[in-house]
Amino acid sequence: MKQERVYYLVKGGAVLEAIEEFKEKHRAVHEAGEAFKEKYGGGAVYTSRSCVHGLQFEGEPPEGWFVKKGDPHDCYRPRAKRKACREARKDFDALPVAPGATDFARMINVDLVIADGCRVMFPSFELVDDKYILGIPLQKDGSHDEPHGDCQKLSMSEYWQLKEQVEQAA
């Protein structure tokens, strides 16, 4: 199997700050969605692409709520032009939007990689034990962008060793 990423142990600096900011913005979207659900009596919150798409209701949705074309059949949002749901629509429009994968790449100054002409690869991070591991996609020629900040490049064996240590401890 061809190696598609190179891994770095994040020790601090700009990359750690970007990861923490990314996670905090996603947490804020989740919390805002839950508050919106509680305020308007929804049973579940639909999220996609780092934002709230709407609410699911156990019974009939409130007057003026509708399903946007392309959303699941039970994902309702308030209609902007209905008097009965103007406040709900104002609240819906004010919900935060979190950064996506492309935004994360920009946050850490790493380019996206087009692999095989039809697949886009993004940088990613994972929490292994209490350490963040940054995965940077490789270009076709094996080169990659270097992360900014305090990061230590890991060999593939070091990466798998960290992951196996966590599995063995569990």
C-alpha positions as CSV (number, residue, x, y, z in Angstrom):
1,M,0.0,0.0,0.0
2,K,1.3,3.4,-1.0
3,Q,1.9,5.9,1.8
4,E,-0.4,8.9,1.3
5,R,0.4,10.9,4.4
6,V,3.3,11.9,6.6
7,Y,2.6,12.3,10.3
8,Y,3.8,14.9,12.9
9,L,3.5,14.9,16.7
10,V,2.1,18.3,17.6
11,K,4.0,19.8,20.5
12,G,2.7,23.4,20.5
13,G,2.8,26.6,18.5
14,A,0.6,27.6,15.6
15,V,-0.6,24.1,14.7
16,L,-1.7,23.4,18.2
17,E,-3.5,26.8,18.4
18,A,-5.2,26.0,15.0
19,I,-6.4,22.6,16.2
20,E,-7.8,24.1,19.5
21,E,-9.5,26.9,17.6
22,F,-11.0,24.4,15.1
23,K,-12.3,22.2,17.9
24,E,-13.7,25.2,19.8
25,K,-15.6,26.5,16.8
26,H,-17.1,23.0,16.2
27,R,-18.0,22.8,19.9
28,A,-19.7,26.2,19.7
29,V,-21.8,25.0,16.7
30,H,-22.9,21.9,18.6
31,E,-23.8,23.9,21.7
32,A,-25.7,26.6,19.7
33,G,-27.6,23.8,17.8
34,E,-28.6,22.2,21.1
35,A,-29.8,25.6,22.5
36,F,-31.7,26.2,19.3
37,K,-33.3,22.8,19.6
38,E,-34.3,23.4,23.3
39,K,-35.8,26.8,22.5
40,Y,-37.9,25.6,19.6
41,G,-38.8,22.1,20.8
42,G,-36.9,20.0,18.3
43,G,-36.2,16.3,19.0
44,A,-32.8,16.3,17.2
45,V,-30.4,18.7,15.5
46,Y,-29.3,18.1,11.9
47,T,-25.8,19.3,11.2
48,S,-23.7,19.1,8.0
49,R,-20.7,20.9,6.7
50,S,-20.0,22.4,10.1
51,C,-23.3,24.1,10.5
52,V,-26.9,23.5,11.7
53,H,-29.2,22.5,8.9
54,G,-32.4,22.3,10.9
55,L,-34.4,20.4,13.5
56,Q,-36.3,17.1,13.6
57,F,-39.6,17.2,15.4
58,E,-41.3,14.2,17.0
59,G,-44.7,15.4,15.9
60,E,-45.7,18.2,13.5
61,P,-43.2,21.0,13.1
62,P,-44.2,24.5,14.2
63,E,-46.2,26.7,11.8
64,G,-44.1,28.0,9.0
65,W,-41.2,25.5,9.2
66,F,-40.3,23.7,6.0
67,V,-37.9,21.1,4.5
68,K,-35.3,22.7,2.3
69,K,-34.8,20.8,-1.0
70,G,-31.9,18.4,-0.7
71,D,-32.2,18.1,3.1
72,P,-33.6,14.9,4.8
73,H,-37.4,14.7,4.6
74,D,-37.7,15.4,8.4
75,C,-35.1,18.2,8.7
76,Y,-37.1,21.4,9.2
77,R,-36.0,25.0,9.3
78,P,-38.0,28.2,9.9
79,R,-39.2,30.0,6.8
80,A,-37.9,33.6,6.5
81,K,-41.1,35.2,5.2
82,R,-43.6,33.8,7.7
83,K,-44.6,36.1,10.5
84,A,-45.1,33.0,12.8
85,C,-41.4,32.1,12.6
86,R,-39.5,35.4,12.1
87,E,-37.8,35.2,15.5
88,A,-36.9,31.5,14.9
89,R,-35.5,32.4,11.4
90,K,-33.5,35.3,12.9
91,D,-32.1,32.8,15.5
92,F,-31.4,30.2,12.8
93,D,-29.5,32.7,10.7
94,A,-27.4,33.8,13.7
95,L,-26.2,30.2,14.4
96,P,-22.4,29.9,14.1
97,V,-20.7,28.1,11.2
98,A,-17.5,26.2,12.0
99,P,-14.5,25.8,9.7
100,G,-14.3,22.9,7.4
101,A,-11.4,20.8,6.1
102,T,-10.4,23.4,3.6
103,D,-10.4,26.1,6.3
104,F,-8.3,23.9,8.6
105,A,-5.7,23.5,5.8
106,R,-5.6,27.3,5.5
107,M,-5.3,27.7,9.3
108,I,-2.1,25.6,9.3
109,N,-0.8,26.9,6.0
110,V,-0.8,23.5,4.2
111,D,-2.1,23.0,0.7
112,L,-4.7,20.5,-0.3
113,V,-3.5,17.6,-2.5
114,I,-5.3,16.4,-5.6
115,A,-4.7,12.7,-5.7
116,D,-5.2,10.6,-8.8
117,G,-6.9,13.5,-10.5
118,C,-10.2,13.0,-8.8
119,R,-9.7,12.9,-5.1
120,V,-8.9,15.8,-2.8
121,M,-6.8,15.0,0.3
122,F,-6.9,17.4,3.3
123,P,-4.6,17.7,6.3
124,S,-6.1,16.0,9.3
125,F,-5.5,15.6,13.0
126,E,-6.3,12.9,15.6
127,L,-5.9,12.7,19.3
128,V,-3.8,9.7,20.3
129,D,-3.7,9.2,24.0
130,D,-3.3,12.9,25.0
131,K,-1.2,13.9,22.0
132,Y,-2.3,15.4,18.7
133,I,-1.0,13.8,15.5
134,L,-1.1,15.9,12.4
135,G,-1.5,14.0,9.0
136,I,-0.2,15.9,6.0
137,P,-1.1,14.5,2.5
138,L,1.8,13.7,0.2
139,Q,2.0,15.1,-3.3
140,K,2.5,12.5,-6.2
141,D,6.3,13.1,-6.0
142,G,6.4,12.3,-2.3
143,S,6.9,16.0,-1.2
144,H,4.6,17.7,1.3
145,D,4.1,21.0,3.1
146,E,5.9,21.4,6.4
147,P,3.7,22.4,9.2
148,H,4.4,25.7,11.0
149,G,4.9,25.4,14.7
150,D,6.4,23.0,17.1
151,C,5.9,19.7,15.4
152,Q,8.1,16.6,15.3
153,K,8.0,14.4,12.2
154,L,7.2,10.8,12.9
155,S,8.3,7.8,11.0
156,M,5.5,5.4,10.1
157,S,6.7,2.9,12.7
158,E,6.7,5.7,15.4
159,Y,3.2,6.6,14.3
160,W,1.9,3.0,14.6
161,Q,3.8,2.5,17.8
162,L,1.9,5.4,19.4
163,K,-1.4,4.1,18.2
164,E,-0.7,0.5,19.4
165,Q,0.3,1.8,22.8
166,V,-3.1,3.3,23.2
167,E,-4.8,0.1,22.0
168,Q,-2.8,-2.1,24.4
169,A,-3.6,0.3,27.4
170,A,-7.3,0.0,26.7
